[in-house]
Amino acid sequence: MIDLSAFHQAREMAVAYIGIDYSKSSGKVRDNLRKKGVADVLAEQVIEYLKSIDYINDHRAARRVARRYEGRRLRSRRAMVYVFIQNGIDFDIANDEANRLPDDCETALQLCEATFSEREDVEDVDIMKLLTRRGYHTTIAREVIRKFKKT
């Protein structure tokens, strides 16, 4: 049985943390409640309640995080899974949302176009370093380098 006053107090703390943003992940809210001394069981109950009224939605939070990684900040799908997890999104949802992102070949080419304005002056090694740092597989990186240099 839950203590209703403790539940209401924890819910108010969570709502105050989320504010009007609506795109905080359940993991971030959970961490915030734990920091404020809320018991794990109570924090989970509050999060489940807020999910049931769509105040917390990890899919929405993941889409918001993904929007921050465009242009020169693009990452591979695999790297985005880790970015989502670091932002408090559960692995299954992180994986689903990463699979909804554009194909790695497409985003790698966009990253090269956003980063390197002079195609002729850039070395293949520099492109390869950038793409592998951003989580792209070397096979994809080689293919993208060929396409990038060709256009």
OpenMM code with the backbone's topology and positions (N, CA, C; nanometers):
from openmm import Vec3, app, unit

residues = "MET ILE ASP LEU SER ALA PHE HIS GLN ALA ARG GLU MET ALA VAL ALA TYR ILE GLY ILE ASP TYR SER LYS SER SER GLY LYS VAL ARG ASP ASN LEU ARG LYS LYS GLY VAL ALA ASP VAL LEU ALA GLU GLN VAL ILE GLU TYR LEU LYS SER ILE ASP TYR ILE ASN ASP HIS ARG ALA ALA ARG ARG VAL ALA ARG ARG TYR GLU GLY ARG ARG LEU ARG SER ARG ARG ALA MET VAL TYR VAL PHE ILE GLN ASN GLY ILE ASP PHE ASP ILE ALA ASN ASP GLU ALA ASN ARG LEU PRO ASP ASP CYS GLU THR ALA LEU GLN LEU CYS GLU ALA THR PHE SER GLU ARG GLU ASP VAL GLU ASP VAL ASP ILE MET LYS LEU LEU THR ARG ARG GLY TYR HIS THR THR ILE ALA ARG GLU VAL ILE ARG LYS PHE LYS LYS THR".split()
positions = [
    Vec3(0.0842, -0.1182, 0.0000),
    Vec3(0.0000, 0.0000, 0.0000),
    Vec3(0.0889, 0.1247, 0.0000),
    Vec3(0.0508, 0.2215, -0.0811),
    Vec3(0.1326, 0.3419, -0.0903),
    Vec3(0.0779, 0.4511, 0.0005),
    Vec3(0.1668, 0.5310, 0.0497),
    Vec3(0.1309, 0.6470, 0.1301),
    Vec3(0.0911, 0.7578, 0.0326),
    Vec3(-0.0372, 0.7957, 0.0342),
    Vec3(-0.0880, 0.8927, -0.0629),
    Vec3(-0.0207, 1.0283, -0.0516),
    Vec3(0.0069, 1.0726, 0.0688),
    Vec3(0.0692, 1.2046, 0.0817),
    Vec3(0.2121, 1.2023, 0.0266),
    Vec3(0.2854, 1.0930, 0.0492),
    Vec3(0.4208, 1.0804, -0.0060),
    Vec3(0.4142, 1.0715, -0.1582),
    Vec3(0.3136, 1.0000, -0.2098),
    Vec3(0.2962, 0.9886, -0.3548),
    Vec3(0.2690, 1.1256, -0.4158),
    Vec3(0.1769, 1.2010, -0.3553),
    Vec3(0.1437, 1.3346, -0.4067),
    Vec3(0.2650, 1.4283, -0.4004),
    Vec3(0.3389, 1.4187, -0.2923),
    Vec3(0.4579, 1.5030, -0.2780),
    Vec3(0.5628, 1.4672, -0.3845),
    Vec3(0.5854, 1.3381, -0.4053),
    Vec3(0.6813, 1.2940, -0.5070),
    Vec3(0.6323, 1.3318, -0.6468),
    Vec3(0.5024, 1.3193, -0.6693),
    Vec3(0.4458, 1.3569, -0.7995),
    Vec3(0.4661, 1.5055, -0.8250),
    Vec3(0.4442, 1.5871, -0.7240),
    Vec3(0.4643, 1.7318, -0.7385),
    Vec3(0.6107, 1.7654, -0.7666),
    Vec3(0.7023, 1.6939, -0.7022),
    Vec3(0.8450, 1.7149, -0.7298),
    Vec3(0.8759, 1.6812, -0.8758),
    Vec3(0.8202, 1.5704, -0.9230),
    Vec3(0.8440, 1.5284, -1.0618),
    Vec3(0.7849, 1.6290, -1.1593),
    Vec3(0.6640, 1.6749, -1.1328),
    Vec3(0.5982, 1.7717, -1.2211),
    Vec3(0.6752, 1.9034, -1.2216),
    Vec3(0.7242, 1.9449, -1.1058),
    Vec3(0.8028, 2.0683, -1.0987),
    Vec3(0.9318, 2.0533, -1.1792),
    Vec3(0.9925, 1.9360, -1.1744),
    Vec3(1.1154, 1.9114, -1.2508),
    Vec3(1.0872, 1.9122, -1.4015),
    Vec3(0.9798, 1.8474, -1.4418),
    Vec3(0.9458, 1.8406, -1.5846),
    Vec3(0.9019, 1.9773, -1.6350),
    Vec3(0.8215, 2.0475, -1.5575),
    Vec3(0.7726, 2.1792, -1.5975),
    Vec3(0.6870, 2.1709, -1.7219),
    Vec3(0.6999, 2.2691, -1.8088),
    Vec3(0.6196, 2.2687, -1.9313),
    Vec3(0.6945, 2.2035, -2.0471),
    Vec3(0.8092, 2.1466, -2.0192),
    Vec3(0.8957, 2.0881, -2.1216),
    Vec3(0.8341, 1.9642, -2.1866),
    Vec3(0.7732, 1.8775, -2.1114),
    Vec3(0.7097, 1.7538, -2.1582),
    Vec3(0.8021, 1.6592, -2.2333),
    Vec3(0.9281, 1.6887, -2.2425),
    Vec3(1.0151, 1.5970, -2.3165),
    Vec3(1.1291, 1.5446, -2.2302),
    Vec3(1.1093, 1.5432, -2.1013),
    Vec3(1.2066, 1.4813, -2.0117),
    Vec3(1.1825, 1.3301, -2.0151),
    Vec3(1.2890, 1.2544, -2.0123),
    Vec3(1.2767, 1.1087, -2.0154),
    Vec3(1.2452, 1.0557, -1.8757),
    Vec3(1.1938, 0.9337, -1.8727),
    Vec3(1.1628, 0.8718, -1.7440),
    Vec3(1.2898, 0.8537, -1.6610),
    Vec3(1.4017, 0.8251, -1.7258),
    Vec3(1.5281, 0.8084, -1.6538),
    Vec3(1.5747, 0.9362, -1.5872),
    Vec3(1.5601, 1.0494, -1.6569),
    Vec3(1.5994, 1.1785, -1.5983),
    Vec3(1.5098, 1.2125, -1.4794),
    Vec3(1.3797, 1.1869, -1.4934),
    Vec3(1.2863, 1.2148, -1.3834),
    Vec3(1.3174, 1.1233, -1.2652),
    Vec3(1.3438, 0.9957, -1.2935),
    Vec3(1.3777, 0.8992, -1.1886),
    Vec3(1.5032, 0.9445, -1.1135),
    Vec3(1.6065, 0.9842, -1.1868),
    Vec3(1.7309, 1.0305, -1.1234),
    Vec3(1.7070, 1.1528, -1.0364),
    Vec3(1.6237, 1.2450, -1.0855),
    Vec3(1.5933, 1.3659, -1.0095),
    Vec3(1.5195, 1.3322, -0.8801),
    Vec3(1.4240, 1.2404, -0.8879),
    Vec3(1.3503, 1.2012, -0.7669),
    Vec3(1.4430, 1.1314, -0.6674),
    Vec3(1.5306, 1.0460, -0.7159),
    Vec3(1.6253, 0.9775, -0.6271),
    Vec3(1.7175, 1.0773, -0.5586),
    Vec3(1.7620, 1.1781, -0.6346),
    Vec3(1.8483, 1.2819, -0.5779),
    Vec3(1.7787, 1.3548, -0.4636),
    Vec3(1.6483, 1.3682, -0.4757),
    Vec3(1.5715, 1.4394, -0.3736),
    Vec3(1.5265, 1.3483, -0.2603),
    Vec3(1.5741, 1.2229, -0.2602),
    Vec3(1.5485, 1.1328, -0.1491),
    Vec3(1.4205, 1.0521, -0.1579),
    Vec3(1.3587, 1.0454, -0.2740),
    Vec3(1.2368, 0.9663, -0.2909),
    Vec3(1.2767, 0.8196, -0.3060),
    Vec3(1.2047, 0.7312, -0.2362),
    Vec3(1.2328, 0.5878, -0.2435),
    Vec3(1.2118, 0.5370, -0.3859),
    Vec3(1.2913, 0.4361, -0.4243),
    Vec3(1.2849, 0.3824, -0.5606),
    Vec3(1.1452, 0.3331, -0.5980),
    Vec3(1.0801, 0.2633, -0.5067),
    Vec3(0.9459, 0.2092, -0.5345),
    Vec3(0.8477, 0.3226, -0.5599),
    Vec3(0.8540, 0.4244, -0.4779),
    Vec3(0.7650, 0.5392, -0.4933),
    Vec3(0.7961, 0.6153, -0.6224),
    Vec3(0.9238, 0.6306, -0.6540),
    Vec3(0.9632, 0.6985, -0.7784),
    Vec3(0.9076, 0.6238, -0.8992),
    Vec3(0.9150, 0.4906, -0.8969),
    Vec3(0.8610, 0.4108, -1.0079),
    Vec3(0.7101, 0.4278, -1.0204),
    Vec3(0.6410, 0.4335, -0.9074),
    Vec3(0.4955, 0.4521, -0.9114),
    Vec3(0.4597, 0.5882, -0.9701),
    Vec3(0.5328, 0.6896, -0.9316),
    Vec3(0.5085, 0.8244, -0.9842),
    Vec3(0.5352, 0.8272, -1.1342),
    Vec3(0.6443, 0.7666, -1.1765),
    Vec3(0.6782, 0.7647, -1.3191),
    Vec3(0.5719, 0.6892, -1.3983),
    Vec3(0.5267, 0.5763, -1.3482),
    Vec3(0.4216, 0.5008, -1.4176),
    Vec3(0.2931, 0.5828, -1.4276),
    Vec3(0.2598, 0.6541, -1.3208),
    Vec3(0.1407, 0.7398, -1.3248),
    Vec3(0.1570, 0.8496, -1.4303),
    Vec3(0.2718, 0.9165, -1.4310),
    Vec3(0.2949, 1.0246, -1.5270),
    Vec3(0.3013, 0.9727, -1.6706),
    Vec3(0.3486, 0.8501, -1.6887),
    Vec3(0.3454, 0.7888, -1.8220),
    Vec3(0.2010, 0.7613, -1.8642),
    Vec3(0.1191, 0.7169, -1.7693),
    Vec3(-0.0199, 0.6820, -1.8021),
    Vec3(-0.1007, 0.8035, -1.8462),
    Vec3(-0.0635, 0.9229, -1.8010),
    Vec3(-0.1344, 1.0442, -1.8446),
    Vec3(-0.0553, 1.1186, -1.9529),
    Vec3(0.0467, 1.0534, -2.0077),
    Vec3(0.1303, 1.1051, -2.1166),
    Vec3(0.2060, 1.2325, -2.0785),
    Vec3(0.2358, 1.2494, -1.9527),
    Vec3(0.3185, 1.3617, -1.9094),
    Vec3(0.4654, 1.3277, -1.9303),
    Vec3(0.4969, 1.1990, -1.9212),
    Vec3(0.6297, 1.1484, -1.9552),
    Vec3(0.6114, 1.0537, -2.0727),
    Vec3(0.6918, 1.0740, -2.1761),
    Vec3(0.6865, 0.9877, -2.2942),
    Vec3(0.8294, 0.9761, -2.3469),
    Vec3(0.8889, 0.8586, -2.3315),
    Vec3(1.0286, 0.8399, -2.3715),
    Vec3(1.0484, 0.8489, -2.5224),
    Vec3(0.9475, 0.8134, -2.6002),
    Vec3(0.9589, 0.8286, -2.7459),
    Vec3(0.9694, 0.9769, -2.7816),
    Vec3(0.8874, 1.0574, -2.7178),
    Vec3(0.8913, 1.2025, -2.7414),
    Vec3(1.0266, 1.2592, -2.6973),
    Vec3(1.0761, 1.2120, -2.5837),
    Vec3(1.2059, 1.2582, -2.5333),
    Vec3(1.3182, 1.2195, -2.6298),
    Vec3(1.3119, 1.0988, -2.6842),
    Vec3(1.4152, 1.0539, -2.7787),
    Vec3(1.4121, 1.1374, -2.9064),
    Vec3(1.2929, 1.1683, -2.9556),
    Vec3(1.2841, 1.2511, -3.0768),
    Vec3(1.3424, 1.3898, -3.0515),
    Vec3(1.3212, 1.4415, -2.9329),
    Vec3(1.3773, 1.5731, -2.9003),
    Vec3(1.5298, 1.5675, -2.8939),
    Vec3(1.5819, 1.4634, -2.8338),
    Vec3(1.7276, 1.4460, -2.8277),
    Vec3(1.7832, 1.4334, -2.9693),
    Vec3(1.7169, 1.3564, -3.0546),
    Vec3(1.7642, 1.3354, -3.1923),
    Vec3(1.7697, 1.4667, -3.2697),
    Vec3(1.6770, 1.5571, -3.2433),
    Vec3(1.6775, 1.6864, -3.3132),
    Vec3(1.8005, 1.7697, -3.2787),
    Vec3(1.8599, 1.7438, -3.1625),
    Vec3(1.9818, 1.8170, -3.1249),
    Vec3(2.1040, 1.7676, -3.2014),
    Vec3(2.0929, 1.6516, -3.2637),
    Vec3(2.2058, 1.5908, -3.3338),
    Vec3(2.1834, 1.5941, -3.4847),
    Vec3(2.1826, 1.7137, -3.5401),
    Vec3(2.1677, 1.7322, -3.6840),
    Vec3(2.2865, 1.8124, -3.7359),
    Vec3(2.3019, 1.8161, -3.8669),
    Vec3(2.4099, 1.8941, -3.9276),
    Vec3(2.5461, 1.8409, -3.8898),
    Vec3(2.6278, 1.9263, -3.8319),
    Vec3(2.7647, 1.8872, -3.7961),
    Vec3(2.7705, 1.7988, -3.6722),
    Vec3(2.6562, 1.7760, -3.6077),
    Vec3(2.6533, 1.6925, -3.4873),
    Vec3(2.5974, 1.5528, -3.5143),
    Vec3(2.5729, 1.5184, -3.6404),
    Vec3(2.5145, 1.3887, -3.6745),
    Vec3(2.5958, 1.2733, -3.6177),
    Vec3(2.5265, 1.1664, -3.5841),
    Vec3(2.5873, 1.0440, -3.5328),
    Vec3(2.5250, 0.9254, -3.6066),
    Vec3(2.5908, 0.8106, -3.5983),
    Vec3(2.5346, 0.6884, -3.6548),
    Vec3(2.4178, 0.6424, -3.5676),
    Vec3(2.3383, 0.5516, -3.6204),
    Vec3(2.2271, 0.4968, -3.5418),
    Vec3(2.2787, 0.4313, -3.4140),
    Vec3(2.3878, 0.3558, -3.4282),
    Vec3(2.4451, 0.2873, -3.3119),
    Vec3(2.4884, 0.3878, -3.2055),
    Vec3(2.5517, 0.4964, -3.2478),
    Vec3(2.5948, 0.5992, -3.1527),
    Vec3(2.4746, 0.6687, -3.0898),
    Vec3(2.3681, 0.6856, -3.1676),
    Vec3(2.2485, 0.7521, -3.1141),
    Vec3(2.1812, 0.6682, -3.0057),
    Vec3(2.1896, 0.5361, -3.0162),
    Vec3(2.1350, 0.4509, -2.9091),
    Vec3(2.2028, 0.4875, -2.7775),
    Vec3(2.3338, 0.5020, -2.7789),
    Vec3(2.4075, 0.5379, -2.6572),
    Vec3(2.3736, 0.6796, -2.6108),
    Vec3(2.3542, 0.7706, -2.7044),
    Vec3(2.3139, 0.9074, -2.6685),
    Vec3(2.1781, 0.9040, -2.5991),
    Vec3(2.0851, 0.8268, -2.6542),
    Vec3(1.9521, 0.8162, -2.5934),
    Vec3(1.9615, 0.7577, -2.4528),
    Vec3(2.0398, 0.6527, -2.4367),
    Vec3(2.0542, 0.5890, -2.3051),
    Vec3(2.1151, 0.6870, -2.2050),
    Vec3(2.2146, 0.7650, -2.2482),
    Vec3(2.2751, 0.8649, -2.1594),
    Vec3(2.1735, 0.9708, -2.1179),
    Vec3(2.0706, 0.9892, -2.1987),
    Vec3(1.9669, 1.0865, -2.1678),
    Vec3(1.8495, 1.0241, -2.0932),
    Vec3(1.8692, 0.9044, -2.0374),
    Vec3(1.7701, 0.8433, -1.9505),
    Vec3(1.6590, 0.7679, -2.0204),
    Vec3(1.6800, 0.7298, -2.1445),
    Vec3(1.5779, 0.6579, -2.2201),
    Vec3(1.6106, 0.5090, -2.2153),
    Vec3(1.5081, 0.4259, -2.1909),
    Vec3(1.5274, 0.2813, -2.1825),
    Vec3(1.5851, 0.2265, -2.3122),
    Vec3(1.6605, 0.1165, -2.3023),
    Vec3(1.7297, 0.0596, -2.4181),
    Vec3(1.6343, 0.0247, -2.5318),
    Vec3(1.5226, -0.0412, -2.5013),
    Vec3(1.4303, -0.0831, -2.6078),
    Vec3(1.3762, 0.0364, -2.6849),
    Vec3(1.3383, 0.1402, -2.6140),
    Vec3(1.2868, 0.2612, -2.6791),
    Vec3(1.3995, 0.3308, -2.7547),
    Vec3(1.5187, 0.3341, -2.6967),
    Vec3(1.6341, 0.3953, -2.7637),
    Vec3(1.6629, 0.3239, -2.8951),
    Vec3(1.6570, 0.1924, -2.8925),
    Vec3(1.6813, 0.1137, -3.0125),
    Vec3(1.5728, 0.1386, -3.1175),
    Vec3(1.4457, 0.1413, -3.0758),
    Vec3(1.3346, 0.1695, -3.1684),
    Vec3(1.3512, 0.3056, -3.2338),
    Vec3(1.3795, 0.4063, -3.1534),
    Vec3(1.3919, 0.5422, -3.2073),
    Vec3(1.5150, 0.5561, -3.2968),
    Vec3(1.6228, 0.4876, -3.2643),
    Vec3(1.7420, 0.4921, -3.3500),
    Vec3(1.7123, 0.4277, -3.4852),
    Vec3(1.6339, 0.3218, -3.4855),
    Vec3(1.5983, 0.2562, -3.6116),
    Vec3(1.5068, 0.3421, -3.6975),
    Vec3(1.4401, 0.4380, -3.6393),
    Vec3(1.3545, 0.5297, -3.7153),
    Vec3(1.4337, 0.6448, -3.7780),
    Vec3(1.5563, 0.6609, -3.7356),
    Vec3(1.6410, 0.7674, -3.7912),
    Vec3(1.6802, 0.7322, -3.9346),
    Vec3(1.7205, 0.8309, -4.0137),
    Vec3(1.7641, 0.8023, -4.1510),
    Vec3(1.8806, 0.7033, -4.1538),
    Vec3(1.8965, 0.6375, -4.2665),
    Vec3(2.0002, 0.5379, -4.2886),
    Vec3(2.1392, 0.5961, -4.2609),
    Vec3(2.2304, 0.5123, -4.2107),
    Vec3(2.3659, 0.5569, -4.1779),
    Vec3(2.4410, 0.6130, -4.2985),
    Vec3(2.4246, 0.5526, -4.4153),
    Vec3(2.4940, 0.6049, -4.5352),
    Vec3(2.4488, 0.7475, -4.5641),
    Vec3(2.3194, 0.7697, -4.5512),
    Vec3(2.2626, 0.9026, -4.5770),
    Vec3(2.3131, 1.0057, -4.4760),
    Vec3(2.3098, 0.9698, -4.3482),
    Vec3(2.3527, 1.0666, -4.2467),
    Vec3(2.5033, 1.0899, -4.2509),
    Vec3(2.5804, 0.9866, -4.2839),
    Vec3(2.7261, 1.0037, -4.2940),
    Vec3(2.7604, 1.1001, -4.4070),
    Vec3(2.6897, 1.0889, -4.5188),
    Vec3(2.7132, 1.1796, -4.6311),
    Vec3(2.6730, 1.3224, -4.5933),
    Vec3(2.5613, 1.3367, -4.5226),
    Vec3(2.5181, 1.4693, -4.4761),
    Vec3(2.6216, 1.5295, -4.3819),
    Vec3(2.6773, 1.4471, -4.2942),
    Vec3(2.7800, 1.4936, -4.2006),
    Vec3(2.9033, 1.5431, -4.2762),
    Vec3(2.9450, 1.4694, -4.3758),
    Vec3(3.0611, 1.5110, -4.4561),
    Vec3(3.0330, 1.6423, -4.5274),
    Vec3(2.9136, 1.6550, -4.5838),
    Vec3(2.8779, 1.7783, -4.6547),
    Vec3(2.8720, 1.8975, -4.5596),
    Vec3(2.8250, 1.8744, -4.4374),
    Vec3(2.8154, 1.9830, -4.3395),
    Vec3(2.9524, 2.0211, -4.2831),
    Vec3(3.0432, 1.9257, -4.2773),
    Vec3(3.1727, 1.9488, -4.2137),
    Vec3(3.2800, 1.9968, -4.3109),
    Vec3(3.2829, 1.9382, -4.4283),
    Vec3(3.3898, 1.9673, -4.5242),
    Vec3(3.3330, 2.0408, -4.6448),
    Vec3(3.3584, 2.1706, -4.6529),
    Vec3(3.3056, 2.2484, -4.7655),
    Vec3(3.3905, 2.2298, -4.8912),
    Vec3(3.5187, 2.2115, -4.8747),
    Vec3(3.6096, 2.1921, -4.9885),
    Vec3(3.6379, 2.0431, -5.0053),
    Vec3(3.5664, 1.9784, -5.0945),
    Vec3(3.5798, 1.8334, -5.1126),
    Vec3(3.7187, 1.7929, -5.1618),
    Vec3(3.7786, 1.8755, -5.2452),
    Vec3(3.9077, 1.8389, -5.3039),
    Vec3(4.0209, 1.8485, -5.2022),
    Vec3(4.0097, 1.9412, -5.1091),
    Vec3(4.1190, 1.9678, -5.0151),
    Vec3(4.1242, 1.8707, -4.8975),
    Vec3(4.0174, 1.7999, -4.8725),
    Vec3(4.0118, 1.7150, -4.7537),
    Vec3(4.0714, 1.5767, -4.7835),
    Vec3(4.1474, 1.5276, -4.6883),
    Vec3(4.2102, 1.3959, -4.7014),
    Vec3(4.1109, 1.2872, -4.6608),
    Vec3(4.1227, 1.1718, -4.7253),
    Vec3(4.0365, 1.0581, -4.6927),
    Vec3(4.0503, 1.0182, -4.5457),
    Vec3(4.1714, 1.0282, -4.4937),
    Vec3(4.1974, 0.9913, -4.3538),
    Vec3(4.1171, 1.0802, -4.2590),
    Vec3(4.1083, 1.2086, -4.2897),
    Vec3(4.0331, 1.3006, -4.2039),
    Vec3(3.8844, 1.2669, -4.2044),
    Vec3(3.8331, 1.2317, -4.3205),
    Vec3(3.6917, 1.1923, -4.3298),
    Vec3(3.6695, 1.0630, -4.2524),
    Vec3(3.7601, 0.9677, -4.2694),
    Vec3(3.7481, 0.8390, -4.1999),
    Vec3(3.7510, 0.8591, -4.0484),
    Vec3(3.8409, 0.9445, -4.0002),
    Vec3(3.8486, 0.9722, -3.8559),
    Vec3(3.7167, 1.0285, -3.8047),
    Vec3(3.6629, 1.1261, -3.8773),
    Vec3(3.5370, 1.1883, -3.8359),
    Vec3(3.4250, 1.0850, -3.8288),
    Vec3(3.4111, 1.0071, -3.9342),
    Vec3(3.3002, 0.9116, -3.9404),
    Vec3(3.3128, 0.8016, -3.8351),
    Vec3(3.4332, 0.7515, -3.8128),
    Vec3(3.4478, 0.6461, -3.7116),
    Vec3(3.4294, 0.7016, -3.5704),
    Vec3(3.4708, 0.8260, -3.5477),
    Vec3(3.4463, 0.8887, -3.4162),
    Vec3(3.2971, 0.9020, -3.3894),
    Vec3(3.2200, 0.9218, -3.4934),
    Vec3(3.0752, 0.9401, -3.4792),
    Vec3(2.9986, 0.8084, -3.4827),
    Vec3(3.0710, 0.6968, -3.4833),
    Vec3(3.0065, 0.5667, -3.4694),
    Vec3(2.9744, 0.4944, -3.5987),
    Vec3(3.0202, 0.5451, -3.7107),
    Vec3(2.9930, 0.4788, -3.8384),
    Vec3(3.0926, 0.3655, -3.8602),
    Vec3(3.0435, 0.2550, -3.9128),
    Vec3(3.1275, 0.1393, -3.9426),
    Vec3(3.2238, 0.1760, -4.0554),
    Vec3(3.3419, 0.1168, -4.0554),
    Vec3(3.4430, 0.1512, -4.1558),
    Vec3(3.3971, 0.1195, -4.2981),
    Vec3(3.3165, 0.0159, -4.3156),
    Vec3(3.2651, -0.0169, -4.4491),
    Vec3(3.1781, 0.0961, -4.5016),
    Vec3(3.0917, 0.1466, -4.4162),
    Vec3(3.0052, 0.2588, -4.4544),
    Vec3(3.0906, 0.3826, -4.4795),
    Vec3(3.1903, 0.4039, -4.3948),
    Vec3(3.2770, 0.5213, -4.4103),
    Vec3(3.3485, 0.5189, -4.5454),
    Vec3(3.3997, 0.4028, -4.5852),
    Vec3(3.4679, 0.3933, -4.7152),
    Vec3(3.3722, 0.4239, -4.8302),
    Vec3(3.2527, 0.3690, -4.8225),
    Vec3(3.1525, 0.3929, -4.9271),
    Vec3(3.1159, 0.5412, -4.9345),
    Vec3(3.0991, 0.6031, -4.8195),
    Vec3(3.0630, 0.7452, -4.8142),
    Vec3(3.1771, 0.8317, -4.8673),
    Vec3(3.2998, 0.7962, -4.8367),
    Vec3(3.4149, 0.8722, -4.8876),
    Vec3(3.4147, 0.8699, -5.0402),
    Vec3(3.3897, 0.7513, -5.0986),
    Vec3(3.3837, 0.7418, -5.2456),
    Vec3(3.2733, 0.8313, -5.3019),
    Vec3(3.1546, 0.8244, -5.2417),
    Vec3(3.0419, 0.9065, -5.2893),
    Vec3(3.0717, 1.0552, -5.2717),
    Vec3(3.1276, 1.0901, -5.1576),
    Vec3(3.1553, 1.2302, -5.1259),
    Vec3(3.2574, 1.2887, -5.2225),
    Vec3(3.3615, 1.2131, -5.2528),
    Vec3(3.4663, 1.2612, -5.3432),
    Vec3(3.4172, 1.2671, -5.4884),
    Vec3(3.3218, 1.1800, -5.5214),
    Vec3(3.2710, 1.1728, -5.6581),
    Vec3(3.1827, 1.2924, -5.6931),
    Vec3(3.1070, 1.3422, -5.5958),
    Vec3(3.0122, 1.4513, -5.6244),
    Vec3(3.0761, 1.5874, -5.6195),
] * unit.nanometer
topology = app.Topology()
chain = topology.addChain("A")
for resn in residues:
    res = topology.addResidue(resn, chain)
    for name in ("N", "CA", "C"):
        topology.addAtom(name, app.Element.getBySymbol(name[0]), res)
